[in-house]
Amino acid sequence: MTSAPIAAVTGAEGFIGSHLTEALVAAGHRVRAMVQYNSFSSYGWLETLPADVLDHVEVVLGDVRDNGSVRSLVADAETVYHLAALIAIPYSYQAPHSYVDTNVTGTLNVLEAVRHLEVPRLVHTSTSETYGTAQTVPITEDHPINTQSPYAASKAGGDRLADSYHASFGTPVVTLRPFNTFGPRQSMRAVIPTVIGQVAAGYHTITLGDLRPTRDFTFVKDTAQAFLAVGTAPAATVEGRTFNAGTGGEISVGDLVRLIGKVMDTDLDVTEDEQRVRPAASEVMRLVADASRLRAATGWAPAHDLEQGLAHTVEFFRDPANLARYKTGVYNI
Ligand SMILES: NC(=O)c1ccc[n+]([C@@H]2O[C@H](COP(=O)([O-])OP(=O)(O)OC[C@H]3O[C@@H](n4cnc5c(N)ncnc54)[C@H](O)[C@@H]3O)[C@@H](O)[C@H]2O)c1
């Protein structure tokens, strides 16, 4: 372990968190990685990182709902990246209390720890889902917030707390609002791994929900760079502000399936599965980002287009060792 500055990451064992951990190490940071305590002693995706990366990662088992475990995570960190959250929209219909506990109270614990331990920078993670179906496109950070699911509402609650801590206490927090992110290690709760994973497992008829919604998909390595960009930018340019991270491109789920078929060189049939279709007023029909504020403040721009990102994702899912970690035959809520 070097004496490089410590970046503390919550949700480090997850999809985006594990890529952010790699990007932080590549940029010369030591990472103190909170992994949610579990009885399997599983470190999630961190277990798959190369040893030379893990040499710079200190894993701490904990829980953002627990104040003490958050305080010990962030003590003496230079930057805190708060990604831990419950993220699935369908599960938020079933277990909304757990979303408030994790996404609202968990964020409050992080804000309190950062405030009292005087950590110099907190990057809080929002989501484009807080905008709801686009009322104007592309969506800027001034677009109204319209929370159409308990998930979106709990994330917006965390965002409002972050804004209030900056206003009330000068807490040095910046909010990153990623649009849909995809890539290796994403769970099959999201559409791209659902399609690619089913094809890689040998299915030719793909089971999905509504094919009409459009999304702006960012490759995960670009999202990780957006976190680094706001985590390392001068305070005056980012603190107290919210930044969209997205490509500005837009594709419907139906067209996305056709594009994945092209990248995987296969014809795909799609059947709509009733249980995957959301209540009409809860489905976000259109999301497309205006990320010009982030670009102006930090110079961030995505380095991968959708087809390049899909090719990397297909390569990941075609590796049998990776595919074996997924349940391709069931609906992953
Ligand atoms: N994936 C996307 O498209 C996307 C888009 C916008 C925003 N986000 C946000 O990015 C962040 C990361 O999402 P992801 O896609 O990597 O999901 P993920 O589920 O892979 O990662 C979330 C991580 O949080 C951890 N976690 C959950 N509850 C916890 C708790 N109580 N204590 C400690 N850790 C806990 C989980 O174990 C998991 O590793 C989330 O805040 C999410 O809202 C994701």
Ligand as a Chemical Component Dictionary entry (heavy atoms), coordinates in Angstrom:
data_LIG
# 
_chem_comp.id                   LIG 
_chem_comp.type                 NON-POLYMER 
_chem_comp.pdbx_formal_charge   0 
_chem_comp.three_letter_code    LIG 
# 
loop_
_chem_comp_atom.comp_id 
_chem_comp_atom.atom_id 
_chem_comp_atom.alt_atom_id 
_chem_comp_atom.type_symbol 
_chem_comp_atom.charge 
_chem_comp_atom.model_Cartn_x 
_chem_comp_atom.model_Cartn_y 
_chem_comp_atom.model_Cartn_z 
_chem_comp_atom.pdbx_ordinal 
LIG N1  N1  N 0  -26.420 1.645  -13.452 1  
LIG C1  C1  C 0  -26.963 2.771  -13.896 2  
LIG O1  O1  O 0  -27.377 2.851  -15.064 3  
LIG C2  C2  C 0  -27.046 3.977  -12.992 4  
LIG C3  C3  C 0  -27.521 5.179  -13.562 5  
LIG C4  C4  C 0  -27.609 6.301  -12.752 6  
LIG C5  C5  C 0  -27.215 6.240  -11.432 7  
LIG N2  N2  N 1  -26.770 5.061  -10.897 8  
LIG C6  C6  C 0  -26.351 5.068  -9.498  9  
LIG O2  O2  O 0  -25.016 4.583  -9.454  10 
LIG C7  C7  C 0  -24.778 3.920  -8.195  11 
LIG C8  C8  C 0  -24.208 2.537  -8.432  12 
LIG O3  O3  O 0  -25.159 1.764  -9.144  13 
LIG P1  P1  P 0  -24.796 0.393  -9.877  14 
LIG O4  O4  O 0  -25.503 0.383  -11.174 15 
LIG O5  O5  O -1 -23.343 0.167  -9.825  16 
LIG O6  O6  O 0  -25.580 -0.652 -8.947  17 
LIG P2  P2  P 0  -25.067 -1.873 -8.040  18 
LIG O7  O7  O 0  -26.285 -2.485 -7.427  19 
LIG O8  O8  O 0  -24.162 -2.741 -8.839  20 
LIG O9  O9  O 0  -24.203 -1.128 -6.931  21 
LIG C9  C9  C 0  -24.756 -0.643 -5.736  22 
LIG C10 C10 C 0  -23.905 -1.137 -4.603  23 
LIG O10 O10 O 0  -24.391 -0.594 -3.357  24 
LIG C11 C11 C 0  -24.235 -1.607 -2.382  25 
LIG N3  N3  N 0  -25.158 -1.391 -1.270  26 
LIG C12 C12 C 0  -26.513 -1.524 -1.281  27 
LIG N4  N4  N 0  -27.013 -1.294 -0.048  28 
LIG C13 C13 C 0  -25.956 -1.001 0.746   29 
LIG C14 C14 C 0  -25.829 -0.674 2.116   30 
LIG N5  N5  N 0  -26.904 -0.616 2.923   31 
LIG N6  N6  N 0  -24.588 -0.427 2.611   32 
LIG C15 C15 C 0  -23.498 -0.510 1.816   33 
LIG N7  N7  N 0  -23.552 -0.823 0.502   34 
LIG C16 C16 C 0  -24.774 -1.068 -0.023  35 
LIG C17 C17 C 0  -24.545 -2.916 -3.102  36 
LIG O11 O11 O 0  -23.989 -4.018 -2.443  37 
LIG C18 C18 C 0  -23.932 -2.659 -4.473  38 
LIG O12 O12 O 0  -22.622 -3.153 -4.560  39 
LIG C19 C19 C 0  -26.109 3.942  -7.455  40 
LIG O13 O13 O 0  -26.096 5.034  -6.552  41 
LIG C20 C20 C 0  -27.135 4.174  -8.554  42 
LIG O14 O14 O 0  -28.293 4.804  -8.061  43 
LIG C21 C21 C 0  -26.678 3.918  -11.656 44 
# 
loop_
_chem_comp_bond.comp_id 
_chem_comp_bond.atom_id_1 
_chem_comp_bond.atom_id_2 
_chem_comp_bond.value_order 
_chem_comp_bond.pdbx_ordinal 
LIG N1  C1  SING 1  
LIG C1  O1  DOUB 2  
LIG C1  C2  SING 3  
LIG C2  C3  SING 4  
LIG C2  C21 DOUB 5  
LIG C3  C4  DOUB 6  
LIG C4  C5  SING 7  
LIG C5  N2  DOUB 8  
LIG N2  C6  SING 9  
LIG N2  C21 SING 10 
LIG C6  O2  SING 11 
LIG C6  C20 SING 12 
LIG O2  C7  SING 13 
LIG C7  C8  SING 14 
LIG C7  C19 SING 15 
LIG C8  O3  SING 16 
LIG O3  P1  SING 17 
LIG P1  O4  DOUB 18 
LIG P1  O5  SING 19 
LIG P1  O6  SING 20 
LIG O6  P2  SING 21 
LIG P2  O7  DOUB 22 
LIG P2  O8  SING 23 
LIG P2  O9  SING 24 
LIG O9  C9  SING 25 
LIG C9  C10 SING 26 
LIG C10 O10 SING 27 
LIG C10 C18 SING 28 
LIG O10 C11 SING 29 
LIG C11 N3  SING 30 
LIG C11 C17 SING 31 
LIG N3  C12 SING 32 
LIG N3  C16 SING 33 
LIG C12 N4  DOUB 34 
LIG N4  C13 SING 35 
LIG C13 C14 SING 36 
LIG C13 C16 DOUB 37 
LIG C14 N5  SING 38 
LIG C14 N6  DOUB 39 
LIG N6  C15 SING 40 
LIG C15 N7  DOUB 41 
LIG N7  C16 SING 42 
LIG C17 O11 SING 43 
LIG C17 C18 SING 44 
LIG C18 O12 SING 45 
LIG C19 O13 SING 46 
LIG C19 C20 SING 47 
LIG C20 O14 SING 48 
# 
